[in-house]
């Protein structure tokens, strides 16, 4: 019997479209491609999720890799958070699940400052029963240790838990613990999948 719903954040609960954002900032595809790769496709960006580097340190690395765009990169440092907006359809499903009595949790790879921003800005985060954020525990999905951390901290039975994520590699890791997994594609598809599991 399903008792818990476990959510990822990025591209599940909160939108994250960095390439579209970069294109909007520079309005030039060649420059956008370079900046996107120099910022969002780097080990430093992953280290921000891991909590092993500060944002100042990361963006200094980005600026050094593209010194000709230092001014734009500095603007992005303070502006990129605006792309982090709730995915309304998923948030609506979350509220339905809570009304049905399910416990709801978060397990997500997320930057510390970015998480603080969305948590303080969007009230629905306060309704979760628990959360494990990568930058806080210095572990990244799909590392098995972050799943164990969640299970142990909140006494969760994976076989009673549906885990929703947009990356199959994370779901594969979760399945080894016995979680029921759902690959997120859209709120509409999620609604159908949860109904098929007799959760909604």
N, C-alpha and C positions, 0 to 999 in steps of 0.2 A: 504493500500500500504506500503510495506516494504521500509524504508529509512535508517535504521541503523542496523549494525551488532555488537553484543557484544560478546567478547571473554573472556574465562577463559585463564589462562597462563599454569599452571602445567598440563602436559600430554595432552594438546591441542595445544598450540603454542610452548611450550618448553618441551623437554623430562625430565622425572623425574622417574628414576628406582633405588631407593636407595638400595634395597635388592641385586640387581645384582652388584651394586658398592661395597657394603660391602663384598660380596663373592669374588670379584676381589682383594680387599685389603688384606683379611686374608687367603683366599684359604683353609678354613676349615669350613665345614657347621655348626658344633656345635657352634663354636665361632662366626660365621657370624650371626646365629640366635639370639644369646645373644646380640651382639652389635646392630643389627638392632632393636630389641625390646627396648634396653636401650637408643637408640638415637631417632629413627624415629617414635616410637610408644608411645611417652611420652607426658604428659601435657606440659612439657617445650617446646617441638617442636611446639605444637599448640600455646603456648604463644609467640613464636617468630613470628608466623604469625599474632598474635594479636598485636604485638608491645609492650607487657607489660613486656618483659624481654630482656636483652642484650644477644648477642651471647656468650660473655665471661661467663656470669652467667649461661646460659643454659649448656654450655659444662663443666663447673665446676660441675654441677649437674650430668651430664652423667658420668664424671670421678669418682665421689663419689659413684655412684651406681655400677660401675665396676672398682674398684681401680686397679685390676690386669691388666687391659687393658688401663691404663691412657696414656701410650705412644702412643698407636694406636689411641686412641680417640683424642689426641692432633694433630696427623697427619691428621685425618679425618676433624677436625675443619677447617684446611686451604686448604684441598684438595677436599672436597665433591662438591664444585662448578663446577668441571669439568664435572659433569653429566648433567649440565643444558645447553643443546644444542638445537637449533631450530629444530622443526619437519618440514622438508622441504616442504612436501606436504601441510600442513596447511598454512605455510607462502606463498606458491604459490597461494593458494586460497585467502588469504588475499589481495595479490597484485591485483588479478583479480577483487575482489570486489571493491577495491579502484578505479581501472580504470573504473568501471561501475558507479562510482559516489556515492557509498554508504558511509555514515559516519561510522567510525569504532571506537569502544571503548573497554576498558579492565575493567573487574571487577574480581579481583582475591585475594585469600588468599595467601599472599606471604611475606617472610621475607624482612626486609628493606635492609640489605646488599646484599642479593641475588638479589633483584630487581635492585638495583643500578648497580650490576655487569652485568646482562644481558642487561639492558637498555643502558649502555655505550659501551658494546661489540658488540651488534647486532643492526645495523642501522634501521631495519624495524620498531622497536619500536617508532622511531621518527615520523613515518607517521600516528600514531593513532591520532584521534581527541580529545581524552580525556581518562582518566583512574582513577579508584579508587582502591587503593591497601590497603589491610586490615591493614597492620602494620602502615600505614600512618594515618589512620582514627580511629584506635583502635576498629575496628568492624570486625567480621568474618561472612562470609556466613555460614549457610543460614539465619542469622539474618535479619529480614525485614528492619532494619534500614540502612544496608549498601546498599540495593537496593534503598531505598528512597533517600539516599545521592547521588547516581549516577543520579537518575531521576531529582532531584532538581538542582544539580550542572550543569548539561548539558542540562536541559530542554528537556529531552527525553520522547517521547510518547511510552510506552511499547508496545502498539498494533502495532506500526510501526517498532518494533525492534525484530530481531532474536537473541536469546541468546544461545551460544554454550558452554557447560560445560560437563565434564566427570563424574560428580556426580549427580545422580537423585535427591538427597535431595536438592541440590541447584536449580535445574530446577523446582522442586515442589514449592519452595519458590517464584521463579520468576513468575511462572504461576499465582500466586495469585494477582500479579500486572497487569497481562494481556500480559506479554511477550510471543512471539512465541518461543518455546524452541526446541532445538536439542541436543540429547544425543550424545556426541562425542565418537566414537569407533575407527575410523581411518580416515586419510585424504580422502581415496577413498570413504568411506561411507558418509563422510560429503559432498563431491562433489555431490553424488547422492541425498542426502537429500535437499541440497540447490537448486538443479535443480528441485526437486519435488515441492519446494515452489516458483518456477519461479524467484529465486533470481540470479541464474547463468544460 
